[in-house]
């Protein structure tokens, strides 16, 4: 794999190797881990970014600060 950084005019090279079948079995999750993932509830949080608004409230101290600028 080659990555070219045009700003610094450098090329980064990385060689990728295949993993052996023996090493692959170490990546298998345990039955307990699979069971935990399957029984855990899926939680999704959705924020409607079209309806977000931000307002700034000035306190008395803030308004005095801006008057003195």
Backbone torsions as a table, in degrees:
resi	resn	phi	psi	omega
1	UNK	NA	136.7	179.3
2	UNK	-122.4	135.9	176.1
3	UNK	-123.2	127.1	-177.6
4	UNK	-107.5	125.0	175.0
5	UNK	-103.2	102.4	-175.1
6	UNK	-70.2	-28.6	-179.4
7	UNK	-68.7	-43.6	-179.4
8	UNK	-94.4	-3.8	-178.7
9	UNK	55.9	47.9	178.5
10	UNK	-125.1	152.3	177.4
11	UNK	-121.8	129.4	177.9
12	UNK	-106.7	130.2	-178.4
13	UNK	-119.3	132.2	178.0
14	UNK	-135.2	130.7	178.8
15	UNK	-95.2	136.5	179.8
16	UNK	-108.7	139.1	-177.8
17	UNK	-120.6	152.3	176.8
18	UNK	-75.8	144.0	177.2
19	UNK	-88.6	143.1	-179.2
20	UNK	-77.5	159.6	179.8
21	UNK	-63.1	-32.9	178.9
22	UNK	-66.9	-40.1	178.4
23	UNK	-72.6	-26.3	-178.0
24	UNK	-65.8	-33.1	-178.4
25	UNK	-68.3	-20.3	176.2
26	UNK	-73.0	-17.7	179.5
27	UNK	-87.9	-6.2	-179.7
28	UNK	-73.9	130.2	178.0
29	UNK	-72.7	155.3	178.2
30	UNK	-71.7	162.2	178.6
31	UNK	-62.0	-35.3	179.0
32	UNK	-64.2	-41.2	179.5
33	UNK	-65.3	-40.8	178.5
34	UNK	-65.9	-43.9	179.5
35	UNK	-61.3	-41.6	179.2
36	UNK	-62.7	-43.8	-179.6
37	UNK	-66.5	-36.8	-177.9
38	UNK	-74.3	-26.9	-178.4
39	UNK	-95.7	-11.0	179.6
40	UNK	-77.2	139.4	178.7
41	UNK	-68.5	148.4	177.1
42	UNK	-90.6	125.4	-178.6
43	UNK	-113.9	124.6	178.4
44	UNK	-125.4	129.9	176.8
45	UNK	-110.4	126.0	-179.4
46	UNK	-118.9	129.9	176.9
47	UNK	-117.0	123.7	177.8
48	UNK	-81.2	98.6	-173.7
49	UNK	-71.6	-14.4	177.9
50	UNK	-73.5	-20.8	-175.8
51	UNK	-109.3	16.4	178.7
52	UNK	-88.3	134.9	174.4
53	UNK	-137.7	149.1	179.6
54	UNK	-119.9	133.9	178.9
55	UNK	-126.4	146.8	178.8
56	UNK	-112.4	125.8	177.3
57	UNK	-106.3	125.2	178.2
58	UNK	-92.2	132.9	173.9
59	UNK	-90.7	174.7	-178.5
60	UNK	-60.4	-39.1	179.1
61	UNK	-64.8	-37.5	178.9
62	UNK	-66.4	-42.8	-177.8
63	UNK	-66.6	-36.1	175.7
64	UNK	-64.6	-37.4	179.4
65	UNK	-63.0	-45.2	-177.8
66	UNK	-70.2	-28.4	177.7
67	UNK	-67.9	-31.8	-176.7
68	UNK	-84.0	-3.2	-179.1
69	UNK	-75.2	NA	NA
